């Protein structure tokens, strides 16, 4: 009886997991399929799923209308740049909070997390004016700075959680052997926390890649990443769904491929320290 109940539960969980996975993946699949339709077929009712005239004209027009490579390079530069700077700041900060805590450490962590709860539009005007006066509007440097700042609380929180799982005795032993502060962080702490750091890096790259609010408000043409590339297909004349889907597919494809190939590392990092 117990085996039957266990088997039924396992099949129920499996089917539920597949249903959730299909529901989450379906919008992406529909976007990809729509990108191969004509504009008439994209808005047809009832819509066609597989049986339509497949075409590559949307991709050709997107390529001819926009400089996809430039937008792609902007996204790569901004995402990797903000992630690298964020890690350089967050690793020492998380080390200090995890291994040299004060009575205000928890309050500081909660304050940093609370900044993520504020609507970005609430600080758009002052940041826009500061960026304008500093000459950072429509620049890769400006977007790198703002994305570093908005994602820094999440990076510090994640690294703090991972570092707390590392026994402090190991660092104490390194100090007794004469390790300096830099050596302790670079050669003892960082190698032990590689899974956690890697998952933090991947998550921050994804967050920076998908950021739309700041990229649309602080860029125009020169530094516009792929999120602005997608938004350019919404015009006063209306939405061109097939071309918009083609642009969306071209924008999300690189990050989907990255997530697919790094999923094992991402899951390993997110569960780092969960089982002792």
C-alpha positions as CSV (number, residue, x, y, z in Angstrom):
1,X,0.0,0.0,0.0
2,X,2.8,2.4,0.9
3,X,4.6,1.6,-2.4
4,X,1.4,2.4,-4.3
5,X,0.9,5.7,-2.4
6,X,4.6,6.6,-3.0
7,X,4.3,5.8,-6.7
8,X,1.1,7.8,-7.1
9,X,2.7,10.8,-5.3
10,X,5.8,10.6,-7.5
11,X,3.7,10.6,-10.7
12,X,1.5,13.4,-9.4
13,X,4.6,15.6,-8.6
14,X,6.1,14.7,-12.0
15,X,3.0,15.6,-14.0
16,X,2.6,18.8,-12.0
17,X,6.2,19.8,-12.6
18,X,5.8,19.2,-16.4
19,X,2.6,21.3,-16.4
20,X,4.3,24.2,-14.6
21,X,7.3,23.9,-17.0
22,X,5.1,23.9,-20.1
23,X,3.1,26.9,-18.8
24,X,6.3,28.9,-18.1
25,X,7.9,27.9,-21.5
26,X,4.8,28.4,-23.7
27,X,5.1,32.3,-24.0
28,X,8.7,31.9,-25.2
29,X,7.7,29.2,-27.7
30,X,4.8,31.3,-28.9
31,X,7.1,34.3,-29.4
32,X,9.5,32.2,-31.4
33,X,6.8,30.8,-33.6
34,X,5.2,34.2,-34.2
35,X,8.6,35.5,-35.4
36,X,8.3,33.1,-38.4
37,X,4.8,34.3,-39.4
38,X,3.7,37.1,-41.6
39,X,2.1,40.1,-39.9
40,X,-1.3,39.0,-41.1
41,X,-0.8,35.5,-39.7
42,X,0.5,36.9,-36.4
43,X,-2.8,38.7,-35.7
44,X,-5.1,36.1,-37.3
45,X,-8.0,34.7,-35.2
46,X,-8.0,31.9,-34.4
47,X,-4.2,31.8,-34.4
48,X,-2.3,29.0,-36.1
49,X,0.2,27.0,-34.1
50,X,2.4,25.1,-36.5
51,X,0.5,25.2,-39.8
52,X,1.4,28.5,-41.4
53,X,3.7,29.9,-44.0
54,X,7.1,30.0,-42.4
55,X,9.2,32.9,-43.4
56,X,12.5,34.6,-42.4
57,X,11.4,38.1,-43.7
58,X,10.9,39.4,-40.2
59,X,14.5,38.6,-39.2
60,X,15.8,40.1,-42.4
61,X,13.9,43.3,-41.9
62,X,15.0,43.5,-38.2
63,X,18.6,43.1,-39.3
64,X,18.3,45.8,-42.0
65,X,16.4,48.2,-39.8
66,X,18.5,48.0,-36.7
67,X,22.2,47.3,-35.8
68,X,21.6,44.1,-33.8
69,X,25.4,43.5,-33.3
70,X,25.8,47.0,-31.7
71,X,22.9,46.4,-29.3
72,X,24.2,43.0,-28.5
73,X,27.7,44.3,-27.7
74,X,26.2,47.0,-25.5
75,X,24.2,44.4,-23.6
76,X,27.3,42.2,-23.1
77,X,29.5,45.1,-22.1
78,X,27.0,46.5,-19.6
79,X,26.0,43.2,-18.1
80,X,29.5,41.9,-17.6
81,X,30.8,45.3,-16.5
82,X,28.1,45.8,-13.9
83,X,28.6,42.2,-12.7
84,X,32.4,42.5,-12.4
85,X,32.2,45.8,-10.5
86,X,29.4,44.5,-8.3
87,X,31.5,41.4,-7.3
88,X,34.6,43.5,-6.6
89,X,32.5,45.6,-4.1
90,X,30.3,42.8,-2.8
91,X,32.9,40.1,-1.9
92,X,34.7,42.3,0.7
93,X,31.4,43.7,1.9
94,X,29.9,40.3,2.4
95,X,33.1,39.0,4.0
96,X,33.0,41.8,6.6
97,X,29.4,41.2,7.4
98,X,29.7,37.4,7.6
99,X,33.0,37.2,9.6
100,X,33.3,40.6,11.2
101,X,29.7,41.4,12.1
102,X,28.6,44.2,14.4
103,X,25.3,44.7,16.2
104,X,24.1,46.8,13.3
105,X,25.0,44.2,10.5
106,X,21.5,42.8,10.3
107,X,20.0,46.2,10.2
108,X,22.3,47.2,7.4
109,X,21.4,44.1,5.4
110,X,17.7,44.8,5.8
111,X,18.2,48.4,4.8
112,X,20.0,47.4,1.7
113,X,17.3,44.9,0.8
114,X,14.6,47.6,1.4
115,X,16.1,49.7,-1.3
116,X,14.9,47.1,-3.8
117,X,11.3,47.6,-2.7
118,X,11.2,51.2,-3.9
119,X,9.7,51.8,-7.3
120,X,12.5,52.9,-9.7
121,X,10.3,55.7,-11.1
122,X,10.5,57.3,-7.6
123,X,14.1,58.2,-8.2
124,X,14.1,58.6,-11.9
125,X,14.2,62.4,-12.0
126,X,17.1,63.0,-9.6
127,X,19.2,60.2,-11.2
128,X,18.4,61.5,-14.7
129,X,19.5,65.0,-13.8
130,X,22.7,63.7,-12.1
131,X,23.5,61.6,-15.2
132,X,22.8,64.6,-17.5
133,X,25.1,66.9,-15.5
134,X,27.8,64.3,-15.4
135,X,27.6,63.5,-19.1
136,X,26.6,59.9,-18.5
137,X,23.3,59.8,-20.5
138,X,23.3,57.4,-23.4
139,X,26.7,55.9,-22.4
140,X,27.8,52.4,-21.5
141,X,29.5,53.7,-18.4
142,X,26.4,55.3,-17.1
143,X,24.3,52.2,-17.5
144,X,27.0,50.1,-16.0
145,X,27.1,52.3,-12.9
146,X,23.3,52.4,-12.4
147,X,22.9,48.6,-12.9
148,X,25.7,48.0,-10.5
149,X,24.0,50.1,-7.9
150,X,20.5,48.6,-8.3
151,X,21.8,45.0,-8.2
152,X,24.4,45.4,-5.5
153,X,22.0,44.6,-2.6
154,X,21.1,41.3,-4.1
155,X,24.7,40.4,-4.8
156,X,25.8,41.2,-1.2
157,X,22.8,39.3,0.3
158,X,23.6,36.2,-1.8
159,X,27.3,36.3,-1.0
160,X,26.6,36.9,2.6
161,X,24.4,33.8,2.8
162,X,27.1,31.7,1.1
163,X,29.9,33.0,3.2
164,X,28.0,32.3,6.4
165,X,28.1,28.6,5.5
166,X,31.9,28.6,5.5
167,X,33.5,27.7,8.9
168,X,35.2,30.7,10.3
169,X,37.9,28.4,11.8
170,X,39.4,28.0,8.3
171,X,40.0,31.7,8.0
172,X,41.3,31.9,11.5
173,X,43.8,29.1,10.6
174,X,44.9,31.1,7.6
175,X,45.5,34.2,9.7
176,X,47.6,32.1,12.1
177,X,49.7,31.0,9.2
178,X,50.3,34.7,8.3
179,X,47.7,35.3,5.7
180,X,47.0,39.0,5.0
181,X,43.5,40.3,4.6
182,X,43.8,40.3,0.8
183,X,45.3,36.7,0.9
184,X,42.5,35.5,3.1
185,X,39.8,36.8,0.8
186,X,41.5,36.0,-2.5
187,X,43.2,32.7,-1.8
188,X,41.1,31.1,1.0
189,X,37.5,32.5,1.0
190,X,36.9,33.0,-2.7
191,X,38.0,29.5,-3.9
192,X,35.8,27.9,-1.2
193,X,32.8,29.9,-2.3
194,X,33.2,29.4,-6.1
195,X,29.8,27.7,-6.5
196,X,28.0,30.6,-4.7
197,X,30.0,33.3,-6.5
198,X,29.4,31.6,-9.9
199,X,25.6,31.5,-9.3
200,X,25.6,35.1,-8.1
201,X,27.5,36.1,-11.2
202,X,25.1,34.3,-13.5
203,X,22.1,35.7,-11.8
204,X,23.4,39.2,-11.9
205,X,24.2,38.9,-15.6
206,X,20.6,37.8,-16.2
207,X,19.2,40.6,-14.2
208,X,21.4,43.2,-16.0
209,X,20.6,41.7,-19.4
210,X,16.9,41.9,-18.8
211,X,16.8,45.4,-17.2
212,X,14.5,47.6,-19.2
213,X,13.4,50.5,-17.1
214,X,16.8,52.2,-16.7
215,X,18.0,51.3,-20.2
216,X,14.9,52.9,-21.8
217,X,15.1,56.1,-19.7
218,X,18.9,56.7,-19.7
219,X,19.8,55.7,-23.3
220,X,18.8,56.9,-26.7
221,X,20.9,55.3,-29.4
222,X,24.6,54.9,-28.7
223,X,24.5,52.8,-25.6
224,X,21.1,51.2,-26.1
225,X,21.2,47.4,-25.2
226,X,18.8,44.7,-26.5
227,X,16.0,45.7,-24.2
228,X,15.8,49.1,-26.1
229,X,16.3,47.2,-29.3
230,X,13.0,45.3,-28.6
231,X,11.2,48.5,-27.5
232,X,12.0,50.2,-30.8
233,X,9.4,48.0,-32.5
234,X,6.6,49.6,-30.6
235,X,5.7,52.7,-32.7
236,X,2.9,55.2,-32.9
237,X,1.7,53.4,-36.0
238,X,1.0,50.3,-33.9
239,X,2.6,47.0,-32.9
240,X,4.1,44.9,-35.5
241,X,3.8,41.6,-33.7
242,X,5.8,39.4,-36.1
243,X,8.7,41.8,-36.2
244,X,8.5,42.5,-32.5
245,X,8.6,38.7,-31.9
246,X,11.6,38.4,-34.2
247,X,13.4,41.2,-32.3
248,X,12.5,39.6,-28.9
249,X,13.7,36.2,-30.0
250,X,17.1,37.7,-31.1
251,X,17.3,39.5,-27.8
252,X,16.5,36.6,-25.5
253,X,18.4,33.9,-27.4
254,X,21.9,34.6,-26.0
255,X,20.8,34.7,-22.4
256,X,18.6,31.6,-22.8
257,X,21.6,29.7,-24.3
258,X,23.8,30.9,-21.4
259,X,21.2,29.8,-18.9
260,X,20.8,26.4,-20.6
261,X,24.6,25.6,-20.6
262,X,25.1,27.0,-17.0
263,X,22.0,25.6,-15.4
264,X,24.0,22.9,-13.4
265,X,26.3,25.5,-12.0
266,X,23.4,27.8,-11.2
267,X,21.5,25.2,-9.4
268,X,24.6,24.0,-7.5
269,X,25.3,27.6,-6.4
270,X,21.8,28.3,-5.3
271,X,21.8,25.2,-3.1
272,X,25.3,25.8,-1.8
273,X,25.3,25.2,1.9
274,X,21.8,23.9,2.0
275,X,22.9,20.5,3.2
276,X,25.7,20.3,5.7
